Amino acid sequence: MKLATLALALLAPFALPAQAGTQFLVDFERTWDYGQAVDASYAASGVVFTNMLGLSNDPAFAPYYSNSPSPLGVGFVQLDGVSNTTAYMNVAEGVSGVLDFFYASPTAITGAIKAYSGLNGTGELLGVFDLAANTGAEYDSWTAASFAFAGKALSFDLSGAANVVAFDNFSALPEPGEVSLVLAALGGLAIARRRRS
């Protein structure tokens, strides 16, 4: 019994949602009408976009966006520089430390993504992420990226990636080390219980 209590005390910090921020996956996995805004399509996961379009990997776009991690669709920031000048991904509960995603870009982009402590690019700037060129005009090569920043971000400014970069599978998931620790502790509890039986 003492072992179980100790294990639960050690695991408690990893179970607190306030520390971890929200967990989500935005995979753009649906058939989008041409030019359809993503906006609140992922609001149930706590994620809302401004000026992000969904693009489908259907025969009309072939061979564009092939080989993307999610086969049905991708996201693309589109700004006209007049009425649409900024693009954001807001995460209601925030993201702590790391945002993972895939991207395809025919050119290198300095300052492609910026993490902020407030919604819609307000508050403290927590970090800036540059993207290297990784594909041709057909957007058929994809790179996994991890944007590490200091603190808890409520928004990501995607304006720097506008009209150039395709995105897929934005996610904020538990660190693999944390998952391994939780599984190891639960396994230890199971072994301890069996020995007592």
N, C-alpha and C positions, 0 to 999 in steps of 0.2 A: 504494500500500500504506500509506503514511504517513497519507493521508486517511482510509482505512478504520479504522485504529487510533485516530486522533483522534476520529472519530465514535463509535466504540464506547465510548471513555473518557467522552465527553460524555453518552452515553445510559445508562451503567451505573447511576447513581443512580435512574433511573426504572424499572429492571428489578428492583430489590431489593424482594421482598415484605415484608421487615421494616419498610421505611419506609412503604410504601403501605397496610399493613394488608390485610385480605381484600377481595376484590371479590365482590359477590353481588347477586342480585335476588330479593326475596320478593314474588311477584306474586299469591299466593292463588288461582292459576288452576287451580281444580279444582271439582268438585261436592262440596260439604260437606253432611254430614248436619246437621240442625238442632241447634245447640248443640255441634257437634264441636270439640274442642280442637285448636289448631294444634300446640302443644307442639314435638315434634321432627320435624315434617314437612319442615323445611328443614335438618336436621342435616348432610346431605351437603354443604351450602354453608357449614357452620360456624355456623349461626344456630339458636337454640333459644328458644322463647317460654314464658312462664309466664302463665296466665290470659288467653290470646288465643284467641278463637273464630273459626272460619271461617264465613262466611255466603255462600250462593250467590245469584246473580242469576237464579234460575229463576222460572217463572211463579207459583209459590206466594208469592214475595216481591214480584211486580210491583205497583206500579212502583218499589219501593224499590231503592236502590243502582244505578239505571240511570245510564248515562253514565260509569261508573267506567272507569279506564284499562285494566283487565283485565276482560273481559266476563263471566267465569264466577264470580268470587268476590271477596270483600273480607275484611278482618280487623276484629274488634270486640273491644275489651277489656271483659270483664264481671267485675265484682267484687260480692260480696254484703255486704261490710263486716263479716262475721263470720269465716268460715273462709278466704275469699279477700279479702285486703286490699291486695295489691300485684300489679303486673303488670310483667314485664320482657321485653326482647329482649336476649339475650346473644349476643355475636359472639366466637367463640373466638379469632380472630387480631386482633380489634379493628378499629376504624374510625378513620382519621386525618382529623380536621378537619371533615368534612362528611357528613351523612346526608341523602339525598334521599328524598322520599316524596310521596304524594298523600293528601289527606284531605277528608272531608265532615263538617261539624259545624253543627248548628242554633244553637249558642251559642258565645260566645267562652270560651276556657279559658286562664287564667293558669297557667303552670307545667305545661303539658300533657305535655311530654317533658323528661326530664333525662338528660344524659350523664354517666357515671361511669367512672373509670379501672379499677375492679374489676368482677367479675361480680356480678349481682343487686343492683345499686345500692350497691356498697361502694366504698371508696377515695375519691379526690378527686372532688368535683363539678366537671365541666369546662364545663358550660353548661346553660342552661335555655331552652326554646322555648315561646312562647305561640302559641295558635291563634286566629285570628279566626273569627267566625261566617261561613259561606258558603253555607248551604243551608237548606231547610225540613225538615219532619218526614220527607220521603220520601228524604232523602239522595241527591238526584239531581244536585247540583252539586259538582264536585271542583276542588280547588286544588293545584297543584304547590308544594311547599315544600322549602327547603334549610336544614337546621339546621347552622349553622357553630358550632364550639366549639374550644377550645384543647386540643391534645393528642390522645392516642389513647384512645378509649372502648372498653371491653370490654362495657359494658351500657348500655341505655337504659331508664329507668324510665318506663313508660307509664301509671302509676296515675292521674295527673291527668286523663287522657283517658277514664277508665272510664265506661261506661254512656252515653256521649254521642257519641264520635267514631268514624267508620268510617275505616279506613286501606286503602291499596293501594300496591303497588309500592315497598316499602322498598328502597333500593339504596345501595351504596357502590361507585362506579365511578371510573375514572381521570378526573382533571380534563381537560376538553377541550383546554386549553393543552398539557398533557403529551402527549396523543395527537397533536396537531398537530405538536409538536416531534419526536416519534419518527417520524411519517410524513415530515416534511420532511427529516430526517437520512437516512432510508432512501432517499428519492427522490434526494437529493444523491449518495449512494453509487452508485446505479444510473447516474446521469448520468456520474459520474467513471469508472466501469468501461466504459461505452460509448465514451467519448472515447479510452480507452487501446486499445480493440480495433481 
